[in-house]
Amino acid sequence: MPSFISKKIQLRKSATHGMGAFAIKKIKKDEKIFDFTDGGGKTVSIKEAKRIYQKGKIFWMQAGDDAIFIGKKDEEPYAYYMNHSCDPNCGFFEELGIVAMRDIEPYEELAIDYAMCNSSDLHLQCSCGSDLCRKVITHSDWKMLELQNRYKNYFSSYLQKNIDAKKYE
């Protein structure tokens, strides 16, 4: 069974990230945009994911403390171009789904905050341009109480479990 990808999005040039996924119709708050649960990807260890990533263009999504969901760019092109923002309009449901955190208007770029789904080996300069920009995105940003409050119920399920268990203290 293929992954779910909303018919309300398309790829376009992004002003800040090269290419991006954009709404072409209004997307309502909590409306499903992606769901890779039933798609053709696989879950591997972080070490294995790094090896696979070196070989070619894939998209990945962290699905556990040592679990990375791997998909192929040609099979899931919209997910590959889901860019970061420190003021995102999309968040997660369960481990492999993405929903709108608020109503998204046509022509608006879809974005997640990588803090919602990543706790391993991440350190990058941010150029999102948001008033909330953190300038540097790291693997431990999910531990920030401000982000935990802002993104409540929109973290990937494995991170939400870590937050609920207070694994960051």
Backbone bond lengths (Angstrom), bond angles and torsions (degrees), N, CA, C in turn:
res aa  C-N    CA-C-N  psi(-1)  N-CA   C-N-CA  omega(-1)  CA-C   N-CA-C  phi
1 M - - - 1.446 - - 1.533 108.54 -
2 P 1.318 119.30 134.63 1.465 120.72 -179.05 1.533 111.80 -76.20
3 S 1.307 115.13 161.46 1.459 120.98 175.23 1.523 109.45 -66.69
4 F 1.338 115.83 156.09 1.462 120.30 174.93 1.521 108.50 -86.19
5 I 1.323 116.04 128.30 1.462 122.30 173.61 1.520 106.53 -132.67
6 S 1.322 116.89 122.94 1.461 121.71 -177.90 1.520 111.11 -57.25
7 K 1.313 115.42 142.53 1.473 121.64 176.01 1.529 110.82 -80.66
8 K 1.319 116.98 0.51 1.464 121.77 -177.93 1.526 113.07 -94.74
9 I 1.329 117.44 13.58 1.467 120.61 -178.90 1.520 111.04 -130.09
10 Q 1.327 114.99 159.29 1.460 121.60 173.30 1.525 109.23 -153.35
11 L 1.328 115.83 161.23 1.465 121.35 177.50 1.517 109.88 -84.79
12 R 1.333 114.91 139.72 1.469 122.16 177.05 1.522 108.16 -149.00
13 K 1.315 115.06 169.51 1.459 120.18 172.85 1.516 109.00 -67.35
14 S 1.317 115.64 135.55 1.461 122.20 177.93 1.522 108.98 -101.03
15 A 1.304 117.17 139.05 1.463 121.39 179.39 1.525 112.05 -65.27
16 T 1.335 117.66 -25.48 1.460 120.31 -175.91 1.520 115.18 -116.70
17 H 1.341 118.95 -15.75 1.465 119.98 -171.34 1.527 115.39 -132.47
18 G 1.300 120.61 20.19 1.466 120.77 -177.30 1.511 110.83 83.58
19 M 1.344 117.31 -89.87 1.458 122.14 175.43 1.522 109.11 -114.91
20 G 1.332 115.63 156.91 1.444 119.85 178.19 1.511 111.31 -155.27
21 A 1.311 116.47 166.58 1.460 122.98 174.81 1.524 107.57 -93.19
22 F 1.325 116.28 131.58 1.461 122.06 -176.19 1.519 110.61 -127.16
23 A 1.332 115.71 148.22 1.465 120.64 174.06 1.524 108.22 -74.39
24 I 1.332 116.62 138.40 1.464 120.40 172.58 1.531 110.45 -110.78
25 K 1.322 115.76 -13.47 1.461 123.48 172.77 1.517 106.95 -136.28
26 K 1.321 116.13 159.93 1.461 119.75 178.56 1.528 109.76 -60.42
27 I 1.327 115.30 135.34 1.456 123.04 176.60 1.524 106.39 -115.54
28 K 1.309 116.33 125.79 1.467 120.90 -176.40 1.532 111.71 -84.49
29 K 1.336 115.02 153.84 1.467 121.95 177.72 1.532 109.61 -50.25
30 D 1.316 115.48 133.56 1.468 125.56 179.16 1.533 114.24 69.51
31 E 1.322 117.41 8.52 1.468 120.48 174.90 1.525 109.11 -73.39
32 K 1.325 115.87 137.10 1.463 121.36 -179.42 1.528 109.83 -69.93
33 I 1.338 115.46 133.01 1.467 121.87 178.49 1.522 109.95 -110.50
34 F 1.320 116.72 -45.25 1.467 122.68 176.29 1.523 108.65 -134.83
35 D 1.333 115.21 149.85 1.458 120.48 168.12 1.524 106.63 -150.98
36 F 1.318 115.88 111.49 1.460 121.99 -175.89 1.527 112.54 -97.81
37 T 1.325 116.93 6.24 1.457 121.66 -176.45 1.527 112.53 -54.80
38 D 1.320 117.20 -43.12 1.460 120.79 -176.78 1.524 112.80 -101.73
39 G 1.310 117.72 10.77 1.462 121.18 -177.85 1.517 113.06 -78.72
40 G 1.302 115.68 -173.31 1.455 121.13 -174.05 1.509 115.69 -92.29
41 G 1.312 118.81 11.27 1.458 119.90 -179.17 1.518 112.25 -77.54
42 K 1.328 114.68 -175.89 1.462 120.11 178.62 1.518 109.15 -142.62
43 T 1.314 115.78 157.96 1.456 121.40 178.93 1.518 108.69 -107.11
44 V 1.341 115.35 130.71 1.462 121.82 -177.52 1.530 108.85 -135.06
45 S 1.323 115.98 171.96 1.468 120.74 176.55 1.529 109.60 -70.87
46 I 1.312 116.62 163.13 1.465 120.88 177.90 1.523 110.21 -61.16
47 K 1.325 117.26 -41.64 1.468 120.93 179.11 1.533 110.71 -59.69
48 E 1.321 117.01 -46.06 1.466 121.64 179.05 1.532 110.94 -65.57
49 A 1.334 117.45 -38.82 1.467 121.16 179.06 1.529 111.11 -61.37
50 K 1.320 117.14 -40.65 1.468 120.36 178.46 1.522 110.58 -62.88
51 R 1.324 117.09 -39.67 1.464 120.97 178.51 1.532 110.69 -64.80
52 I 1.319 116.84 -44.62 1.467 121.38 179.65 1.526 110.33 -64.86
53 Y 1.322 117.00 -42.10 1.458 122.19 -178.28 1.530 111.48 -59.22
54 Q 1.322 116.74 -35.83 1.466 122.04 179.53 1.529 111.63 -62.83
55 K 1.329 116.94 -27.12 1.465 121.60 -174.00 1.525 114.56 -82.76
56 G 1.310 119.02 -23.12 1.451 118.13 -176.27 1.504 113.49 178.15
57 K 1.323 113.64 179.16 1.452 120.34 -176.16 1.520 110.22 -78.37
58 I 1.296 114.06 113.20 1.455 121.98 177.77 1.514 107.78 -132.67
59 F 1.294 116.81 165.39 1.453 118.01 165.72 1.517 106.13 -113.03
60 W 1.303 115.91 153.19 1.449 120.63 -179.86 1.514 109.28 -141.44
61 M 1.314 114.56 157.71 1.442 121.76 179.12 1.521 106.67 -145.72
62 Q 1.317 117.24 126.09 1.459 118.83 179.93 1.521 109.00 -69.41
63 A 1.331 115.75 131.12 1.462 121.73 -175.31 1.529 112.37 -120.32
64 G 1.318 117.33 2.47 1.458 122.03 179.43 1.508 109.16 -175.43
65 D 1.325 117.58 172.56 1.459 120.13 -178.54 1.527 111.79 -57.13
66 D 1.317 117.67 -35.22 1.467 122.16 175.57 1.529 109.92 -133.24
67 A 1.325 115.58 44.79 1.467 120.64 -179.06 1.525 109.64 -139.69
68 I 1.323 115.07 126.11 1.458 121.83 178.79 1.524 108.33 -121.45
69 F 1.333 116.14 127.69 1.457 120.81 173.61 1.522 107.06 -84.82
70 I 1.327 116.16 127.24 1.463 122.38 -178.04 1.522 109.45 -112.40
71 G 1.310 116.59 132.71 1.455 122.95 172.73 1.521 108.98 -130.08
72 K 1.303 117.25 166.32 1.461 121.06 179.07 1.521 109.61 -97.78
73 K 1.326 116.09 140.05 1.458 120.85 -178.10 1.520 111.43 -55.41
74 D 1.324 117.98 -41.57 1.459 119.55 -176.49 1.527 112.17 -71.66
75 E 1.327 117.96 -21.06 1.464 120.91 178.26 1.533 111.85 -89.69
76 E 1.304 118.50 -29.38 1.461 123.55 -175.83 1.531 110.06 -132.65
77 P 1.336 118.57 58.28 1.464 119.25 -172.27 1.517 114.64 -63.40
78 Y 1.330 117.68 -32.96 1.458 119.03 -178.44 1.527 111.35 -67.29
79 A 1.308 117.27 -39.27 1.463 120.81 179.47 1.521 110.82 -65.37
80 Y 1.322 116.66 -37.08 1.464 121.12 179.39 1.527 110.34 -59.45
81 Y 1.321 116.35 -32.51 1.468 121.36 -177.23 1.526 113.52 -101.62
82 M 1.317 117.84 19.13 1.462 121.65 175.50 1.522 106.79 -79.45
83 N 1.306 116.69 106.81 1.461 121.72 -172.62 1.523 112.56 -88.69
84 H 1.336 113.81 167.57 1.464 122.77 179.65 1.522 110.68 -89.71
85 S 1.325 115.44 146.21 1.459 123.10 165.93 1.522 107.34 -145.96
86 C 1.317 116.15 144.93 1.461 120.50 174.39 1.534 110.68 -78.37
87 D 1.329 116.61 -3.57 1.463 123.14 174.39 1.529 107.28 -132.75
88 P 1.345 116.86 69.63 1.464 121.02 -171.15 1.528 113.49 -73.89
89 N 1.342 114.55 159.16 1.460 119.96 173.58 1.527 111.01 -109.73
90 C 1.333 117.25 -1.65 1.462 122.56 179.70 1.522 110.08 -127.80
91 G 1.329 114.67 152.29 1.450 121.15 177.26 1.517 109.38 -144.33
92 F 1.313 116.29 -171.72 1.465 121.55 -173.32 1.514 112.12 -103.87
93 F 1.307 114.79 152.99 1.454 121.44 163.10 1.519 105.29 -130.23
94 E 1.312 114.41 134.41 1.454 122.27 -174.12 1.534 108.96 54.65
95 E 1.326 117.78 -147.30 1.459 119.25 -176.16 1.514 113.10 -91.61
96 L 1.320 117.35 -34.22 1.462 119.88 -168.28 1.520 113.44 -125.34
97 G 1.311 117.72 24.44 1.455 120.76 179.14 1.519 112.14 -121.16
98 I 1.331 115.56 150.11 1.466 121.42 178.23 1.520 107.98 -128.27
99 V 1.343 115.31 133.98 1.461 122.84 179.78 1.525 109.75 -129.26
100 A 1.340 115.16 165.00 1.463 121.04 174.53 1.526 109.03 -76.27
101 M 1.322 117.50 132.12 1.463 122.22 176.92 1.528 111.51 -83.77
102 R 1.304 115.83 -15.99 1.464 123.56 179.34 1.523 106.02 -156.21
103 D 1.319 117.88 172.23 1.457 119.81 174.71 1.529 108.76 -61.99
104 I 1.320 115.94 137.00 1.467 122.12 179.55 1.523 107.82 -118.17
105 E 1.304 115.48 126.43 1.464 121.25 -176.66 1.534 111.42 -85.12
106 P 1.346 116.99 156.03 1.470 119.66 175.72 1.536 111.09 -54.68
107 Y 1.311 115.65 143.88 1.475 126.04 179.06 1.531 113.43 75.99
108 E 1.325 117.57 2.85 1.458 121.16 177.90 1.529 108.74 -86.29
109 E 1.337 115.81 135.44 1.464 119.59 178.31 1.523 110.15 -73.30
110 L 1.330 116.06 138.70 1.456 121.77 176.45 1.522 108.65 -85.42
111 A 1.322 116.78 138.29 1.463 119.86 -179.29 1.519 110.16 -150.86
112 I 1.321 114.76 147.98 1.455 122.54 172.12 1.520 107.54 -116.38
113 D 1.313 116.81 165.15 1.454 121.29 169.42 1.525 105.24 -98.71
114 Y 1.318 116.94 124.04 1.462 120.07 -177.71 1.521 112.04 -59.31
115 A 1.346 117.41 -18.55 1.465 120.73 176.24 1.523 111.71 -63.78
116 M 1.325 117.92 -20.79 1.460 122.14 -178.18 1.523 112.84 -75.08
117 C 1.343 116.53 -14.25 1.470 117.63 -170.75 1.517 113.83 -144.57
118 N 1.318 119.20 5.15 1.457 119.01 -173.80 1.519 111.38 -131.42
119 S 1.328 115.60 127.05 1.469 120.54 176.06 1.525 110.93 -130.70
120 S 1.332 117.06 17.91 1.467 118.77 -177.38 1.524 112.08 -134.98
121 D 1.287 116.04 125.74 1.459 122.75 164.60 1.526 114.83 50.57
122 L 1.321 118.23 45.99 1.460 121.36 179.45 1.514 109.31 -119.19
123 H 1.312 115.72 128.03 1.466 122.27 174.14 1.511 107.02 -156.02
124 L 1.333 116.59 107.46 1.458 118.87 179.89 1.514 111.21 -145.03
125 Q 1.321 114.14 151.50 1.455 120.88 175.87 1.520 108.19 -74.81
126 C 1.323 116.58 136.60 1.460 120.71 -179.10 1.518 110.23 -101.66
127 S 1.307 115.60 137.50 1.465 121.60 176.56 1.526 110.33 -130.39
128 C 1.338 115.96 33.58 1.468 119.85 -175.09 1.528 112.46 -67.93
129 G 1.331 117.66 -26.17 1.453 120.52 177.98 1.524 114.50 82.32
130 S 1.311 118.47 0.65 1.461 122.29 179.63 1.527 110.57 -70.17
131 D 1.310 115.96 151.65 1.470 120.59 172.91 1.530 110.92 -62.77
132 L 1.319 116.97 -21.26 1.466 122.32 179.85 1.531 112.83 -94.47
133 C 1.327 117.79 7.88 1.469 121.96 -174.40 1.533 111.47 -56.25
134 R 1.336 114.67 131.09 1.464 121.81 178.85 1.524 111.80 -88.90
135 K 1.293 118.80 -6.15 1.478 126.48 179.26 1.522 113.42 72.17
136 V 1.322 118.17 -38.83 1.469 122.70 177.61 1.525 107.30 -131.81
137 I 1.331 115.70 132.25 1.460 122.49 179.78 1.525 107.16 -108.26
138 T 1.341 116.89 129.74 1.465 119.93 -178.27 1.526 111.33 -130.42
139 H 1.310 114.93 168.75 1.469 122.73 179.51 1.525 113.29 -66.77
140 S 1.304 117.52 -13.84 1.468 119.24 -177.75 1.530 113.14 -107.44
141 D 1.331 118.25 7.35 1.466 120.38 -179.06 1.532 112.28 -61.25
142 W 1.328 117.63 -28.97 1.469 121.00 179.59 1.520 111.68 -61.20
143 K 1.312 118.23 -17.48 1.461 122.72 -179.75 1.532 112.54 -80.92
144 M 1.331 117.59 -11.45 1.461 121.60 -178.04 1.529 109.83 -71.36
145 L 1.327 116.73 123.42 1.466 121.11 -177.38 1.529 111.51 -59.22
146 E 1.312 117.52 -36.95 1.464 120.96 178.49 1.531 110.76 -58.39
147 L 1.329 117.05 -43.80 1.464 120.62 179.52 1.522 110.88 -72.57
148 Q 1.321 117.76 -37.59 1.468 120.34 177.36 1.526 110.65 -59.30
149 N 1.324 116.47 -39.94 1.465 120.34 178.51 1.531 111.34 -72.10
150 R 1.312 117.66 -42.86 1.465 121.73 -178.15 1.529 111.82 -66.43
151 Y 1.319 117.89 -37.56 1.468 121.79 -174.27 1.524 113.37 -105.20
152 K 1.322 116.96 17.56 1.475 120.00 -178.74 1.526 109.98 -50.48
153 N 1.315 115.40 131.92 1.471 124.55 -178.39 1.529 113.98 74.21
154 Y 1.322 118.25 6.00 1.467 120.55 178.25 1.529 112.80 -122.10
155 F 1.333 117.65 8.36 1.461 120.35 173.66 1.518 109.27 -78.99
156 S 1.326 116.65 153.15 1.460 120.78 169.97 1.520 107.11 -54.78
157 S 1.326 117.27 145.50 1.467 120.12 -171.98 1.529 113.15 -59.25
158 Y 1.335 118.22 -35.05 1.470 118.12 -179.45 1.524 110.41 -67.63
159 L 1.340 118.00 -36.65 1.464 119.58 177.86 1.521 110.62 -72.16
160 Q 1.324 117.05 -38.07 1.463 119.11 177.85 1.525 110.37 -60.62
161 K 1.329 117.11 -38.68 1.476 120.43 176.87 1.528 110.29 -63.85
162 N 1.335 116.99 -40.17 1.473 120.45 177.73 1.534 110.48 -64.80
163 I 1.317 116.43 -40.24 1.468 120.65 178.48 1.529 109.64 -64.97
164 D 1.331 116.34 -48.01 1.470 119.95 -178.96 1.520 111.54 -61.71
165 A 1.342 117.02 -33.82 1.467 121.32 178.79 1.530 111.81 -85.26
166 K 1.335 116.31 -0.49 1.463 123.05 -179.52 1.529 111.84 55.80
167 K 1.336 116.38 43.79 1.462 121.83 -179.83 1.525 112.77 -71.09
168 Y 1.305 118.02 -4.91 1.462 122.14 -177.04 1.514 112.51 -94.40
169 E 1.322 118.73 -7.38 1.474 120.32 -176.69 1.501 111.70 -85.10
